[in-house]
Amino acid sequence: MPFSVRFIFFGGISACLAVALGAFGKHALMPILSHAAMETWRTGAYYQLVHGVGLILVGLVAERAPHPQRAMWAGWLLLVGSVIFSGSLYAIALTGVRILGVVTPVGGVCFLSGWLLLAWSVKPSRP
C-alpha cells in the first residue's frame, strides 16, 4: 500500500476517533471532570481532529509533490505529534497529573515541523 494511502487511512481513523472522544467527553466525562479538565480534553480532541484532516491532506498531496519523501516525513510527524500532544492532554484530563504536560510540547513541535515539511514538499526544486 502506498504511503499516501496509509496517511489518508490514518487521517480518517484519527478524525473519527477525535469525534468519538469529543462526544465521549461531552456526554460521559463532563459530569465528572472539572471545567479545566474538560477544556484540556476538548483541546486534545480538537487538535487530533485538525491533524487527522492534515494527515488526509498529506496523503492527497504526497503523490503530486515534487518531494514526496518530505511529505511522507510530514505525515509521520503529524501522526506522532497527534499521539503525543492529544494523548498527553487526554491523560492529564483523566488523571489530573499535570507533570504529564512536559511531553505535550514535543507533540507541538512535531506538529509545527510536520506542517513546515509538508509546505517544503511542494516547493519546486530550483532548475
C-alpha positions in Angstrom: 0.0 0.0 0.0 1.5 3.4 -1.0 2.3 5.6 1.9 -0.1 8.3 0.6 -3.0 5.9 1.0 -1.8 4.9 4.5 -1.9 8.6 5.6 -5.4 9.0 4.2 -6.4 5.9 6.2 -4.6 7.1 9.4 -6.2 10.5 9.0 -9.7 9.1 8.6 -9.2 6.9 11.7 -7.7 9.7 13.7 -10.5 12.1 12.8 -13.1 9.5 13.6 -11.5 8.9 17.0 -11.4 12.6 17.7 -15.1 13.0 17.0 -15.8 9.9 19.2 -13.6 11.1 22.0 -15.1 14.6 21.8 -18.6 13.2 22.1 -17.4 10.8 24.9 -16.0 13.8 26.8 -19.2 15.8 26.3 -21.6 13.1 27.4 -19.7 10.9 29.8 -16.9 12.9 31.2 -18.5 16.4 31.6 -20.4 15.4 34.7 -17.3 14.1 36.4 -14.4 16.3 35.2 -13.7 19.8 36.4 -14.2 22.7 33.9 -10.4 22.9 33.4 -10.0 19.2 32.8 -12.9 19.3 30.3 -11.2 22.2 28.4 -8.0 20.1 28.3 -10.0 17.2 26.9 -11.6 19.4 24.3 -8.2 20.8 23.2 -6.9 17.3 22.8 -9.9 16.3 20.6 -9.7 19.5 18.6 -6.0 19.1 17.8 -6.5 15.4 17.0 -9.3 16.3 14.6 -7.3 19.1 12.8 -4.3 16.9 12.4 -6.4 13.9 11.3 -7.5 16.1 8.4 -3.9 17.2 8.0 -3.0 13.5 7.5 -5.6 13.2 4.8 -4.1 16.3 3.1 -0.7 14.7 3.3 -2.0 11.6 1.6 -3.6 13.7 -1.2 -0.6 16.0 -1.7 2.2 13.4 -1.4 1.8 11.8 -4.8 1.8 15.1 -6.6 4.5 16.8 -4.6 7.9 17.4 -6.1 9.5 15.9 -3.0 7.2 13.1 -1.8 9.7 11.9 0.8 9.3 15.2 2.6 5.5 14.8 2.5 5.9 11.3 3.9 8.0 12.6 6.8 5.5 15.4 7.3 2.8 12.7 7.7 4.8 10.8 10.3 5.4 13.9 12.2 1.7 14.9 12.2 0.8 11.4 13.3 3.3 11.1 16.1 2.5 14.7 17.2 -1.1 13.8 17.4 -0.4 10.8 19.6 1.9 12.7 21.9 0.1 16.0 22.0 -3.5 14.9 22.2 -2.6 11.7 24.2 -0.9 13.7 26.9 -3.8 16.1 27.1 -6.3 13.2 27.4 -4.1 11.7 30.2 -3.9 15.0 32.0 -7.6 15.5 31.9 -8.4 12.0 33.2 -5.7 11.7 35.8 -5.1 15.3 36.9 -1.3 14.6 36.8 -0.1 17.9 35.4 3.5 16.7 35.1 2.4 14.7 32.0 2.3 18.1 30.3 6.1 18.1 29.9 5.7 15.9 26.8 2.9 17.9 25.3 5.3 20.5 23.7 7.1 17.6 22.0 3.9 16.9 20.2 3.5 20.5 19.3 7.0 20.6 17.8 6.1 17.6 15.8 3.0 19.4 14.5 5.0 22.5 13.6 7.7 20.5 11.9 5.2 18.4 10.0 3.3 21.4 8.6 6.6 23.1 7.6 7.8 19.9 6.0 4.5 19.5 4.1 4.9 23.0 2.7 8.5 22.3 1.8 7.5 19.1 0.0 5.5 21.1 -2.6 8.1 23.7 -3.2 9.6 23.2 -6.6 13.3 22.5 -6.9 15.4 25.2 -8.5 16.4 24.4 -12.1 
